[in-house]
Amino acid sequence: MSYYCQPFSDLQTNACLAPTKPVPPFIREALKKVHPEVSDKYYGCGLVVPECLEGCRILDLGSGSGRDCYMLSQLVGENGHVTGIDMTEGQLEVARTYIDYHMKEFGFKKPNVDYVQGYIEALTEAGLPKNSYDIVISNCVVNLSPDKKRVLAEAYNVLKDGGELYFSDVYSSARLPEEIKTHKVLWGECLGGALWWKDLLQLADEVGFSPPRLVTASIITVDNKELQDILGDFKFVSATYRLFKIPKGNDKTCQTIYNGGITGAESSFQFDCHYTFKANEVVEVDAEVASILTHSRFTENFTCQPPGGSSTSCGAKPKVSVSFKFLDVKLSGF
């Protein structure tokens, strides 16, 4: 079982190639400091970087040679920590070889990165403690697992209360038949293991997460006629979602003001495809987002008040409910 798409030169779709938005300058600068061998031997797809990372503990699922871990270690700072988990010893050997190099390059007195060998379906078995991470990230890895619910459940278990699973992956317009699921080339293209996006909603709820919030989505194109004939009317998107480990069952909306201060998003913060917060502007958010702002690492960056009420901390505790119209349009518009 492999957690890697095939080499980029062999790809016959853009599933693992097309970014959904430009890489911010501060992230580009962080990537430049990663050792060339680590970057050259990194076979992951794209880049997944959530916001508000200073001091956070992050887990990277399918970390490979460690490129993203070393980039993130700069963003969390010396007081934060990044753990990479991968099942491939060769990749881990490359990542571990350069720990001291990167700590010296970043000016850190002690390592804030470590690597663990294990499976993303068995995080606790690999020795990762429960309730210990602020953020779990993944980039085009969940679709390559045969037990996606287990991956989500394990991520949920190792996250702290208020923690976030922030991940990009490939989703299909309907449940895929066995012919597509077992097709070796389509599997390598990250299409054969794609989850129907509506099944993600159900799995997230069963595991305990808040409903997934869609951040970005882009259409995947298939340039090979033979593969397209096999796929028929099935359509695919590459989408980034954020799922939170927060309390459920509350229903109050909230007027919120973004206070700024998030690195790279000082004046404007795109939370998801529905909400972009501009600093010092009042925005009324739905109950679900109000709950996330109350219970997550974003709490300090927002001032909230009930509609028509006086300013308080972001303390509304609303009910979970979300529209996926944006993604539905993406998939049904063909």
Secondary structure by P-SEA (a helix, b strand, c coil): ccccccccccccccccccccccccaaaaaaaaaccaaaaaaccccbbbbbccccbbbbbbccccccaaaaaaaaaaccccbbbbbbccaaaaaaaaacaaaaaaaaccccccbbbbbcccccccccccccccccbbbbcccccccccaaaaaaaaaaaccccccccbbbbbccccccccccccaaaaaacccccccaaaaaaaaaaaccccccccbbbbbbbccaaaaaaaccbbbbbbbbbbbbcccbbbbbbbcccccccccccccccccccccccccbbbbbcaaaaaaaaccccccccccccccccccccccbbbbbbbaaaaaaaaccc
